[in-house]
Amino acid sequence: MTPPPDALSAALDALDKGVAPVPCVDDTKVPAVKWKEWQERLPPEALVRAWFAIRRNVAIVTTGMVLFDCDDPAQADRVLAHCGDTPHRVRTPRGGLHLGYRMPAGVALTNRVRVLGLGLDIRTAGGIAVIPPSRTEAGSYAWLGDGLRPASALPEARVEWTRTPRPATSSPPIIDPGDREHLVRRAGAYLARVEGAVSGQRGHDRTFRVACVLARKFGLSFREAWPLLAAWNETCEPPWSEAELKHTLDDALKDAR
């Protein structure tokens, strides 16, 4: 099968600019290969060509970058107000925006979801982000800026504003088990502070512990816990499949009974 030139060209363009491309399963954001080893080095061109010998979505490894994944334009405006403009602007199929910046030197930053409780995620070292011409069932990704650039050519991110201030007291507030919305919000805030699991580094145990916290500490049902756990799963390396993640959550809920 002859690959569409745009998909292969996008991957080779990324490679030429020192950015590792990764193939994703058609019409999804799910990596089609194991990609952890490409966090610190580039895949060979021959391998990239083999990956894209069939139609596949294209993602990039976000090493050296801070990529803000904004669910809606209001959150994108917040990022731009703090960090300034950037040529790395991608419109997602559901109308969100990806805004890419250079990682500041000497700053410790990890992949995070729902930053400050907002519809805003961060992808950095250990993360991937889908780029055009990829598409999902909801539509296509599209460049709004100048297109892909090396991380070193992007403006530096400002990340201080993304930090959640520590509470003045260490005494945890009393949670009313009858206030379900409050429980879900608290559980989401907890997950925003938990780094994703890493395959080969007891990742399954970590994911099960996270699911147990949702089931035991917060007493969430499957319906309440699933959207939170699925969003946190996007920070894992690589993310678990939907079937694996649902099985883990089921086990945690059974263990909590």
C-alpha positions, 0 to 999 in steps of 0.5 A, spaced: 500 500 500 502 506 498 502 511 504 499 518 503 505 523 502 502 528 507 503 523 513 509 520 511 512 527 509 509 530 516 513 524 520 520 525 516 519 533 517 519 532 524 525 527 524 529 532 520 527 538 525 530 533 531 523 531 533 521 524 534 515 522 530 511 516 532 505 512 529 498 512 532 493 507 530 489 510 524 483 515 527 486 514 534 491 517 539 493 511 541 501 509 539 502 503 534 509 502 537 513 502 543 516 509 543 519 510 550 526 509 547 525 515 542 524 520 548 532 521 548 534 519 541 531 519 534 528 513 530 532 511 524 529 514 518 528 507 515 524 505 521 520 511 520 519 510 513 517 503 515 512 505 520 508 510 515 508 504 510 501 504 511 496 510 513 497 512 520 496 518 524 502 522 526 504 524 533 511 527 536 515 525 542 514 532 547 521 531 549 524 538 550 517 541 550 512 544 554 505 543 550 499 545 553 493 541 551 487 546 551 480 543 551 477 550 549 479 557 546 478 560 553 484 556 556 488 557 550 487 565 551 490 564 559 496 560 556 497 565 551 496 571 556 502 567 561 506 565 556 506 569 550 505 567 542 508 561 539 508 558 532 506 551 535 499 552 534 494 546 532 487 545 532 484 539 535 478 535 532 474 537 537 475 545 537 481 545 542 488 547 541 495 545 542 500 550 544 507 548 544 513 552 547 520 550 549 522 547 556 525 552 561 532 550 563 532 548 570 525 547 571 522 540 574 515 539 570 511 533 569 505 531 565 499 533 568 492 533 567 486 538 569 492 544 571 488 548 576 482 544 575 481 547 568 480 544 562 488 544 561 493 539 560 500 539 560 505 534 555 512 535 556 518 529 557 515 523 557 509 525 553 506 525 546 502 529 542 498 528 535 500 533 529 497 534 523 495 531 518 492 526 523 485 525 524 480 522 528 472 520 528 471 527 530 475 530 524 482 533 523 488 536 526 490 542 523 496 547 524 494 554 525 501 557 526 507 556 522 507 548 523 512 544 526 519 547 529 524 544 533 523 545 540 529 549 541 526 554 536 520 555 540 519 561 545 520 559 552 514 557 556 512 560 563 510 555 568 510 558 575 502 560 574 500 552 573 503 551 580 497 549 585 499 553 592 499 549 598 494 550 603 496 553 609 494 548 613 495 540 613 489 538 616 485 535 610 477 538 610 472 533 612 468 530 606 461 529 606 460 522 602 453 525 600 456 530 596 458 526 590 460 532 586 465 535 591 468 528 592 469 527 584 472 534 584 477 532 590 478 526 586 480 530 580 485 534 584 488 528 587 489 525 580 492 532 577 498 531 582 499 524 581 505 522 575 503 517 570 505 510 570 511 508 566 511 501 563 517 497 566 517 501 572 511 497 576 506 501 572 501 496 573 501 496 581 501 504 580 495 504 576 492 499 581 493 504 587 491 510 583 484 506 582 484 504 589 484 511 592 478 513 587 474 507 590 476 507 597 478 514 599 473 517 595 468 512 595 467 513 587 462 509 583 465 506 576 461 511 573 464 517 577 471 514 577 472 512 570 472 519 566 478 521 571 482 515 571 481 515 563 484 522 563 490 520 568 491 514 563 493 519 558 499 521 562 502 514 563 507 511 558 504 508 554 497 509 556 493 503 558 488 500 553 481 502 555 480 494 556 486 494 561 484 500 564 477 498 565 479 491 568 484 495 573 478 499 576 473 494 576 478 490 581 479 496 585 472 497 586 471 489 588 477 490 593 474 496 596 467 492 597 
